[in-house]
Amino acid sequence: MLDHFPVVTGFYHEDTCSIAYVVTDPATKRCAILDPVLDFDRACRGTHTSFADRMIGFVRGQGLRVEWVLDTHPHADHFSAAPYLKEIFGAPTAIGEHIVTVQNIWKTIYNLPDFPADGSQWDRRFRDGERFRIGELEGKIIFSPGHTAASITYCVGDAAFIHDTLFVPDGGTARADFPGGDARSLYRSIRRILDLPPETRLFSGHDYQPGGRPPKWESTVAEQRAHNTHLRGDVSEEAYVRMREERDRSLPLPGLLLDALQVNIRGGRLPEPEANGVSYLKIPLNHFRRVG
């Protein structure tokens, strides 16, 4: 029956090429918001909520009740709006339990000795295989490391939210060279996702519009198996790892990586204001220096 499947609405954030989602159970009109973006003005280093407010307007306009605000992983290219949406809707936040691994990596990079790297910044930390509900729909967690050490996939009905593992087929697959990332783990996570039924709808976390085409974010397992540009010919693990690592060495770091992760390991909260009432980011110099 169709009402056993979620209704999925994607919201494209042009500045970061990110997609956030409202995932709705049509039978109960209960929903989850997934990977929401907090806008960031790069010139003045100021945050604002225009994108998240658009999602709020949609939820209210549809008469939905928000049950979850979900993160697939700590993002390196945009700030999370999860705390803002929790404040608006009163819904719990969640992420995968291995967030503590990423927090400990970046706690060291930022030299934050007093930072509590325990995942307590979220209300729920999901384990691999754990189940949850959105209205009458059942969701299940697939631990999907590789892009980060904490990435998870949310499977809800016939839909899977695959974050930065697979893009739509002409976009290939995600990089795996951030601290805690691993190309071999990414390959195995992708294979686990592609073991889902062929008709499963897959929703990606980014689209960089190859060739200048309009944004796309939905595919199926069958389409990915047949057409993903990085996986054609049933590529072996060794061949994929060689391709991924070579490609990653040619990519620049995301422009917001050092800004975004300092916020996102805090669950999307800005650093505590100092005595003058202003929050400050702490940026390590020369840590990621590229030679040549």
C-alpha positions as CSV (number, residue, x, y, z in Angstrom):
1,M,0.0,0.0,0.0
2,L,1.3,3.4,-0.9
3,D,0.7,4.9,2.6
4,H,3.3,2.4,3.9
5,F,5.9,4.4,2.0
6,P,7.2,7.8,3.1
7,V,6.5,11.0,1.1
8,V,10.0,12.6,0.6
9,T,10.4,16.3,-0.1
10,G,13.9,17.5,-0.9
11,F,15.2,21.1,-0.4
12,Y,18.3,22.1,-2.4
13,H,20.8,24.5,-0.7
14,E,22.5,26.2,-3.6
15,D,25.4,27.6,-1.8
16,T,26.7,24.2,-0.6
17,C,25.0,21.9,-3.2
18,S,23.4,20.1,-0.2
19,I,20.0,18.5,0.0
20,A,17.9,18.4,3.2
21,Y,14.7,16.4,3.5
22,V,11.3,16.2,5.1
23,V,10.3,12.6,5.4
24,T,6.6,12.2,6.0
25,D,4.3,9.3,7.0
26,P,1.2,10.2,4.9
27,A,-1.1,8.1,7.2
28,T,-0.3,10.1,10.3
29,K,1.2,13.3,8.9
30,R,4.2,12.9,11.2
31,C,7.6,13.6,9.8
32,A,11.3,13.8,10.3
33,I,13.6,16.5,9.1
34,L,17.0,15.2,7.8
35,D,20.3,17.0,7.4
36,P,19.0,20.6,7.7
37,V,21.3,23.4,6.8
38,L,22.1,26.6,8.7
39,D,23.0,29.3,6.3
40,F,26.5,30.9,6.6
41,D,27.6,34.1,5.0
42,R,31.2,33.4,4.1
43,A,32.2,37.1,3.7
44,C,31.0,38.3,7.1
45,R,31.1,34.9,8.9
46,G,27.5,35.3,9.9
47,T,24.8,32.7,10.3
48,H,21.1,33.0,9.4
49,T,18.1,30.7,9.1
50,S,16.6,31.4,5.7
51,F,16.9,27.9,4.4
52,A,15.7,26.2,7.6
53,D,12.8,28.7,7.7
54,R,11.8,27.5,4.3
55,M,11.6,24.0,5.7
56,I,9.6,25.2,8.7
57,G,7.2,26.9,6.4
58,F,6.7,23.7,4.4
59,V,6.1,21.6,7.6
60,R,3.6,24.1,8.9
61,G,1.9,24.6,5.6
62,Q,1.4,20.8,5.3
63,G,0.1,20.5,8.8
64,L,2.9,18.1,9.8
65,R,4.2,17.1,13.2
66,V,7.9,16.8,13.5
67,E,9.1,13.7,15.4
68,W,12.8,13.8,14.7
69,V,15.6,16.1,13.5
70,L,18.2,13.7,12.1
71,D,21.8,14.1,11.0
72,T,23.4,11.4,8.8
73,H,26.9,12.5,9.9
74,P,28.9,15.6,11.0
75,H,29.1,17.7,7.8
76,A,32.3,19.3,6.5
77,D,30.7,21.7,4.1
78,H,27.8,23.3,5.8
79,F,26.5,24.0,9.3
80,S,23.7,21.9,10.8
81,A,20.4,23.7,11.7
82,A,19.4,20.8,14.0
83,P,19.4,22.8,17.2
84,Y,17.4,25.6,15.7
85,L,14.7,23.1,14.4
86,K,14.7,21.3,17.8
87,E,13.9,24.7,19.4
88,I,11.1,25.4,17.0
89,F,9.5,22.0,17.0
90,G,10.6,20.4,20.3
91,A,11.6,17.2,18.4
92,P,14.6,15.2,19.5
93,T,17.9,15.2,17.5
94,A,19.8,12.1,16.5
95,I,22.9,10.9,14.8
96,G,25.0,7.6,14.7
97,E,26.7,6.4,17.8
98,H,30.2,6.6,16.2
99,I,29.9,10.4,16.3
100,V,32.2,10.1,19.3
101,T,35.0,8.9,17.1
102,V,34.7,12.0,14.9
103,Q,34.5,14.2,17.9
104,N,37.7,12.8,19.4
105,I,39.5,13.3,16.1
106,W,38.5,16.9,15.7
107,K,38.8,17.7,19.4
108,T,42.5,16.9,19.0
109,I,42.8,18.9,15.7
110,Y,41.1,22.0,17.3
111,N,42.9,21.5,20.6
112,L,39.8,21.5,22.7
113,P,40.8,19.6,25.8
114,D,37.6,20.4,27.7
115,F,35.2,19.5,24.9
116,P,32.9,16.6,25.9
117,A,33.4,14.1,23.0
118,D,30.7,11.8,24.2
119,G,27.8,12.4,21.7
120,S,25.8,14.1,24.4
121,Q,25.0,17.0,22.0
122,W,22.3,14.8,20.4
123,D,19.3,13.3,22.2
124,R,19.8,9.9,20.5
125,R,22.8,8.1,19.1
126,F,21.7,5.2,16.9
127,R,23.4,1.8,16.6
128,D,23.8,-0.2,13.4
129,G,20.5,-2.2,12.9
130,E,18.6,-0.1,15.4
131,R,15.0,0.7,14.6
132,F,12.9,3.8,15.1
133,R,9.5,5.1,13.9
134,I,8.2,8.1,12.0
135,G,4.4,7.9,12.7
136,E,3.5,4.4,11.6
137,L,6.6,4.0,9.4
138,E,9.5,1.9,10.7
139,G,13.0,3.1,10.1
140,K,16.2,1.1,10.4
141,I,19.9,2.3,10.7
142,I,22.7,1.1,8.5
143,F,26.1,2.1,9.7
144,S,27.8,3.4,6.6
145,P,31.4,4.6,7.4
146,G,33.9,5.7,4.8
147,H,33.1,9.3,4.0
148,T,33.3,9.9,7.8
149,A,33.8,7.4,10.6
150,A,30.3,8.2,11.9
151,S,28.1,8.1,8.8
152,I,24.8,6.3,8.9
153,T,22.0,5.6,6.4
154,Y,18.4,6.0,7.4
155,C,16.1,3.4,5.8
156,V,12.4,4.3,6.0
157,G,9.9,2.1,4.1
158,D,11.1,2.0,0.5
159,A,13.5,5.0,0.9
160,A,17.1,5.1,2.1
161,F,18.9,8.4,2.9
162,I,22.4,7.7,1.9
163,H,24.1,11.0,2.7
164,D,27.6,11.3,1.2
165,T,28.2,7.7,0.0
166,L,26.6,7.7,-3.4
167,F,25.5,10.7,-5.4
168,V,23.1,10.3,-8.3
169,P,24.7,8.0,-10.9
170,D,26.4,10.6,-13.1
171,G,27.9,12.2,-9.9
172,G,29.7,9.0,-8.7
173,T,30.6,8.5,-5.1
174,A,31.8,10.6,-2.2
175,R,35.3,11.5,-1.2
176,A,36.9,9.6,1.7
177,D,40.0,11.6,2.6
178,F,38.8,13.6,5.6
179,P,40.3,12.7,9.0
180,G,38.6,9.4,9.9
181,G,37.5,8.7,6.3
182,D,38.5,5.5,4.5
183,A,38.0,4.5,0.9
184,R,37.9,0.8,1.7
185,S,35.2,1.3,4.3
186,L,33.3,3.5,1.9
187,Y,33.3,0.7,-0.8
188,R,31.9,-1.8,1.7
189,S,29.2,0.7,2.9
190,I,28.2,1.3,-0.7
191,R,28.0,-2.4,-1.4
192,R,25.8,-2.8,1.7
193,I,23.5,-0.1,0.4
194,L,23.3,-1.7,-3.0
195,D,22.2,-5.0,-1.4
196,L,18.9,-3.3,-0.6
197,P,16.0,-4.3,-3.0
198,P,16.5,-2.9,-6.5
199,E,13.4,-0.7,-6.3
200,T,14.6,1.1,-3.1
201,R,14.6,4.9,-3.6
202,L,18.0,6.4,-2.7
203,F,18.3,10.0,-1.6
204,S,21.7,11.6,-1.7
205,G,23.1,14.4,0.4
206,H,24.7,16.5,-2.3
207,D,24.5,17.1,-6.0
208,Y,27.2,19.1,-7.8
209,Q,25.3,19.3,-11.1
210,P,27.7,17.6,-13.5
211,G,27.7,19.4,-16.9
212,G,25.6,22.1,-15.5
213,R,22.4,20.1,-15.4
214,P,19.6,20.9,-12.9
215,P,20.0,19.5,-9.4
216,K,19.0,15.8,-8.9
217,W,19.0,13.8,-5.7
218,E,16.9,10.7,-6.1
219,S,17.9,7.4,-7.8
220,T,17.2,3.7,-7.2
221,V,19.4,0.8,-6.2
222,A,18.9,-0.6,-9.7
223,E,20.0,2.6,-11.4
224,Q,23.0,2.9,-9.2
225,R,24.1,-0.7,-9.9
226,A,23.7,-0.1,-13.7
227,H,24.9,3.4,-14.2
228,N,27.0,4.9,-11.3
229,T,30.1,6.3,-13.0
230,H,32.5,5.1,-10.2
231,L,31.0,1.6,-10.0
232,R,30.5,0.4,-13.6
233,G,31.5,-3.1,-14.5
234,D,31.0,-4.4,-10.9
235,V,34.3,-2.7,-9.9
236,S,36.4,-4.6,-7.4
237,E,37.2,-3.3,-4.0
238,E,40.9,-2.9,-4.8
239,A,40.1,-1.1,-8.1
240,Y,37.7,1.2,-6.4
241,V,40.1,2.1,-3.5
242,R,42.8,2.9,-6.0
243,M,40.4,5.2,-8.0
244,R,39.0,6.8,-4.9
245,E,42.3,7.6,-3.3
246,E,43.9,8.9,-6.5
247,R,40.9,11.1,-7.1
248,D,40.8,12.4,-3.6
249,R,44.4,13.5,-3.8
250,S,43.4,15.9,-6.5
251,L,40.5,17.5,-4.6
252,P,40.9,20.7,-2.6
253,L,39.5,20.8,0.9
254,P,36.0,22.1,1.2
255,G,36.0,25.8,1.8
256,L,34.0,25.5,5.0
257,L,35.6,22.4,6.5
258,L,37.4,24.1,9.3
259,D,34.4,26.3,10.1
260,A,31.7,23.7,9.8
261,L,33.2,20.8,11.7
262,Q,34.0,23.0,14.8
263,V,30.2,23.7,14.9
264,N,28.9,20.3,13.8
265,I,30.8,18.2,16.3
266,R,28.8,20.4,18.8
267,G,25.6,19.1,17.1
268,G,25.2,22.4,15.2
269,R,25.7,24.7,18.1
270,L,28.1,27.7,17.8
271,P,30.9,27.8,20.4
272,E,29.9,29.4,23.7
273,P,29.9,33.2,23.5
274,E,32.9,34.8,25.3
275,A,32.7,37.6,27.8
276,N,31.7,40.1,25.1
277,G,28.8,38.0,24.0
278,V,30.4,37.0,20.7
279,S,31.1,33.4,19.6
280,Y,34.5,32.7,18.0
281,L,35.8,29.9,15.8
282,K,39.3,28.5,16.4
283,I,41.0,27.7,13.2
284,P,44.2,25.5,13.1
285,L,46.9,27.0,10.8
286,N,48.9,24.7,8.5
287,H,47.4,21.5,9.8
288,F,46.2,20.6,6.3
289,R,49.0,22.2,4.3
290,R,49.3,20.9,0.8
291,V,52.8,20.6,-0.7
292,G,53.3,21.5,-4.4
